[in-house]
Amino acid sequence: MTLFLSTHINKVDKKGRVSVPAQFRDQLAGEHFNGVVLFRSHTQPALEGFAWSYMQEISRRLENFDLFSEAQDDLAMTVFGDSVQLAFDGEGRIVLPVELMEFAGVVERAAFVGLGQKFQIWDADILSRRREDARRNVRDKGLTLPKGDAA
């Protein structure tokens, strides 16, 4: 199972190239597609990042909706219709499309944030505010992890 951890801030060059953290690339080794899949977050000014295999899982989950239903079409449009497959170059970099960089406000520094089976890419300055909000929400709402299945 792919597991993305930690936060890594990398420079973005003038062509939109950014190095995907080595730890993330290690997690993606052996995937059908040698790269990442990105799309715009539905809730944050950030990009959502996934392994190809997890995109297949998202597709399977969409099968729980009635085919051709408005809900299924809306989700499929905003996930798959907006997704881009970005292959790694020989140095482990991807080229961020301009429209995605603009959406997330990424200009010079991209913050890769591991969130378990997915990751997000943020503008490094915006991320610090989001991290503070998340910590406050966890504390104020008393959020905890649900109990796992007994092994």
Phi, psi and omega in degrees: 000136178286134180220113181263127183233155169077179179235135181227130179250122182234149179287145174251127180276177185296339178270000181086011179279137177217141178281126174284132183308140182305321180298324178290317179298322177300321179293334183268356179300137178088359177289156176301322180249127182273074181174204181230163173244130181236148168208167182292138174295145177277347187233347186224160173279065185212169176255139176268135180235138183218159167283155177305317183297327179285331174297325176295323176296318178299319178299318178298320179295326178295340177293346177286348176266155174296132178300134181074006176289158180298320180297315181295315180296318180297313180295315180298320180296315185281340176265295187281323180293332180261357183286147172232137174267123181240111181282147174288141171274186183297343180254010178080021180258159170236162175252114180284127176297144183306316183296328177285320177299317179296317180302315183272356181071020181280124180236294185251332183226127178252128177260116176268121184243117177286130180231042180087244183278357175226172172222165175235155174242124183236159161293134186301323181287319179294325181300321183299322177292319180296319180298318178297317178298317181296315179298318179296317179298317179299313181293308186294326181267357181061037184291138174221169178279141175294155178296142177276171177293142176292131181273000000 
